[in-house]
Amino acid sequence: QVQLVESGGGLVQPGGSLRLSCAASGFTFSTYGMSWYRQAPGKERELVAVITRTGGNTNYADSVKGRFTISRDNAKNTMYLQMNSLKPEDTAVYYCKTRIWANDYWGQGTQVTVSS
């Protein structure tokens, strides 16, 4: 079955960096676009970044543009989110997602906390 497993979250100081990973299994990873979402306490889940199946096209939320970079390695069935210049408002649970035949599949999430 489709499985997405995020890792790489943690506690980081403002201005710091983290790299999240999303390991995929149970489907042909290179065939599908992927995305990162996040959900802060008391807020709705929001789209952070998307990447096409080949990685040739990406798109970002305005709030992370210029600081975050989404990428993928189809040989490793893994997607990444490099997060630089982190701010306290980036604190959230980060999820990876894919859509297969109109069904959305989510990982369990990884917590990112930006605090001094």
Contacts in CASP RR format, 6 or more apart in sequence:
PFRMAT RR
TARGET T0000
AUTHOR 0000-0000-0000
METHOD contacts of the structure
MODEL  1
QVQLVESGGGLVQPGGSLRLSCAASGFTFSTYGMSWYRQAPGKERELVAV
ITRTGGNTNYADSVKGRFTISRDNAKNTMYLQMNSLKPEDTAVYYCKTRI
WANDYWGQGTQVTVSS
1 26 0 8 1.000
2 24 0 8 1.000
2 25 0 8 1.000
2 26 0 8 1.000
2 27 0 8 1.000
2 98 0 8 1.000
2 100 0 8 1.000
2 105 0 8 1.000
3 24 0 8 1.000
3 25 0 8 1.000
3 26 0 8 1.000
3 107 0 8 1.000
4 22 0 8 1.000
4 23 0 8 1.000
4 24 0 8 1.000
4 96 0 8 1.000
4 97 0 8 1.000
4 98 0 8 1.000
4 105 0 8 1.000
4 106 0 8 1.000
4 107 0 8 1.000
5 22 0 8 1.000
5 23 0 8 1.000
5 107 0 8 1.000
5 108 0 8 1.000
6 20 0 8 1.000
6 21 0 8 1.000
6 22 0 8 1.000
6 94 0 8 1.000
6 95 0 8 1.000
6 96 0 8 1.000
6 107 0 8 1.000
6 108 0 8 1.000
6 109 0 8 1.000
6 110 0 8 1.000
7 20 0 8 1.000
7 21 0 8 1.000
7 23 0 8 1.000
7 110 0 8 1.000
8 18 0 8 1.000
8 19 0 8 1.000
8 20 0 8 1.000
8 21 0 8 1.000
8 110 0 8 1.000
9 18 0 8 1.000
9 20 0 8 1.000
9 94 0 8 1.000
9 110 0 8 1.000
9 111 0 8 1.000
9 112 0 8 1.000
10 18 0 8 1.000
10 110 0 8 1.000
10 111 0 8 1.000
10 112 0 8 1.000
10 113 0 8 1.000
11 113 0 8 1.000
11 115 0 8 1.000
12 18 0 8 1.000
12 86 0 8 1.000
12 112 0 8 1.000
12 113 0 8 1.000
12 114 0 8 1.000
13 114 0 8 1.000
13 115 0 8 1.000
13 116 0 8 1.000
14 86 0 8 1.000
14 87 0 8 1.000
14 88 0 8 1.000
14 114 0 8 1.000
14 115 0 8 1.000
14 116 0 8 1.000
15 84 0 8 1.000
15 85 0 8 1.000
15 86 0 8 1.000
15 87 0 8 1.000
15 114 0 8 1.000
16 84 0 8 1.000
16 85 0 8 1.000
16 86 0 8 1.000
16 114 0 8 1.000
17 82 0 8 1.000
17 83 0 8 1.000
17 84 0 8 1.000
17 85 0 8 1.000
17 86 0 8 1.000
18 83 0 8 1.000
18 86 0 8 1.000
18 112 0 8 1.000
19 80 0 8 1.000
19 81 0 8 1.000
19 82 0 8 1.000
19 83 0 8 1.000
20 36 0 8 1.000
20 80 0 8 1.000
20 81 0 8 1.000
20 83 0 8 1.000
20 94 0 8 1.000
20 110 0 8 1.000
20 112 0 8 1.000
21 78 0 8 1.000
21 79 0 8 1.000
21 80 0 8 1.000
22 34 0 8 1.000
22 36 0 8 1.000
22 78 0 8 1.000
22 79 0 8 1.000
22 80 0 8 1.000
22 81 0 8 1.000
22 96 0 8 1.000
22 107 0 8 1.000
23 77 0 8 1.000
23 78 0 8 1.000
24 34 0 8 1.000
24 77 0 8 1.000
24 78 0 8 1.000
24 79 0 8 1.000
24 96 0 8 1.000
24 98 0 8 1.000
25 77 0 8 1.000
27 98 0 8 1.000
27 100 0 8 1.000
29 72 0 8 1.000
29 74 0 8 1.000
29 77 0 8 1.000
30 53 0 8 1.000
30 54 0 8 1.000
30 74 0 8 1.000
31 53 0 8 1.000
32 53 0 8 1.000
32 98 0 8 1.000
32 99 0 8 1.000
32 100 0 8 1.000
33 50 0 8 1.000
33 51 0 8 1.000
33 52 0 8 1.000
33 53 0 8 1.000
33 98 0 8 1.000
33 99 0 8 1.000
34 50 0 8 1.000
34 51 0 8 1.000
34 72 0 8 1.000
34 79 0 8 1.000
34 96 0 8 1.000
34 97 0 8 1.000
34 98 0 8 1.000
35 47 0 8 1.000
35 48 0 8 1.000
35 49 0 8 1.000
35 50 0 8 1.000
35 51 0 8 1.000
35 96 0 8 1.000
35 97 0 8 1.000
35 98 0 8 1.000
36 47 0 8 1.000
36 48 0 8 1.000
36 49 0 8 1.000
36 50 0 8 1.000
36 70 0 8 1.000
36 79 0 8 1.000
36 81 0 8 1.000
36 94 0 8 1.000
36 95 0 8 1.000
36 96 0 8 1.000
36 97 0 8 1.000
37 45 0 8 1.000
37 46 0 8 1.000
37 47 0 8 1.000
37 48 0 8 1.000
37 94 0 8 1.000
37 95 0 8 1.000
37 96 0 8 1.000
37 97 0 8 1.000
38 45 0 8 1.000
38 46 0 8 1.000
38 48 0 8 1.000
38 90 0 8 1.000
38 92 0 8 1.000
38 93 0 8 1.000
38 94 0 8 1.000
38 95 0 8 1.000
38 112 0 8 1.000
39 45 0 8 1.000
39 46 0 8 1.000
39 92 0 8 1.000
39 93 0 8 1.000
39 95 0 8 1.000
40 89 0 8 1.000
40 91 0 8 1.000
40 92 0 8 1.000
40 93 0 8 1.000
43 92 0 8 1.000
45 95 0 8 1.000
46 61 0 8 1.000
47 61 0 8 1.000
48 60 0 8 1.000
48 61 0 8 1.000
48 64 0 8 1.000
48 68 0 8 1.000
48 70 0 8 1.000
48 81 0 8 1.000
48 94 0 8 1.000
49 58 0 8 1.000
49 59 0 8 1.000
49 60 0 8 1.000
49 61 0 8 1.000
49 64 0 8 1.000
49 68 0 8 1.000
49 70 0 8 1.000
49 81 0 8 1.000
50 58 0 8 1.000
50 59 0 8 1.000
50 70 0 8 1.000
51 57 0 8 1.000
51 58 0 8 1.000
51 70 0 8 1.000
51 71 0 8 1.000
51 72 0 8 1.000
51 79 0 8 1.000
52 58 0 8 1.000
53 74 0 8 1.000
54 74 0 8 1.000
55 71 0 8 1.000
55 72 0 8 1.000
58 69 0 8 1.000
58 70 0 8 1.000
60 66 0 8 1.000
60 68 0 8 1.000
60 70 0 8 1.000
63 89 0 8 1.000
64 83 0 8 1.000
64 90 0 8 1.000
67 83 0 8 1.000
67 84 0 8 1.000
67 85 0 8 1.000
67 86 0 8 1.000
68 81 0 8 1.000
68 82 0 8 1.000
68 83 0 8 1.000
68 84 0 8 1.000
69 81 0 8 1.000
69 82 0 8 1.000
69 84 0 8 1.000
70 79 0 8 1.000
70 80 0 8 1.000
70 81 0 8 1.000
70 82 0 8 1.000
71 79 0 8 1.000
71 80 0 8 1.000
71 82 0 8 1.000
72 78 0 8 1.000
72 79 0 8 1.000
72 80 0 8 1.000
73 79 0 8 1.000
73 80 0 8 1.000
79 96 0 8 1.000
81 94 0 8 1.000
83 90 0 8 1.000
83 112 0 8 1.000
86 112 0 8 1.000
86 114 0 8 1.000
87 114 0 8 1.000
88 114 0 8 1.000
88 115 0 8 1.000
89 114 0 8 1.000
90 112 0 8 1.000
90 114 0 8 1.000
91 112 0 8 1.000
91 113 0 8 1.000
91 114 0 8 1.000
91 115 0 8 1.000
92 111 0 8 1.000
92 112 0 8 1.000
93 109 0 8 1.000
93 110 0 8 1.000
93 111 0 8 1.000
93 112 0 8 1.000
94 109 0 8 1.000
94 110 0 8 1.000
94 111 0 8 1.000
94 112 0 8 1.000
95 106 0 8 1.000
95 107 0 8 1.000
95 108 0 8 1.000
95 109 0 8 1.000
96 106 0 8 1.000
96 107 0 8 1.000
96 109 0 8 1.000
97 104 0 8 1.000
97 105 0 8 1.000
97 106 0 8 1.000
97 107 0 8 1.000
98 104 0 8 1.000
98 105 0 8 1.000
99 105 0 8 1.000
END
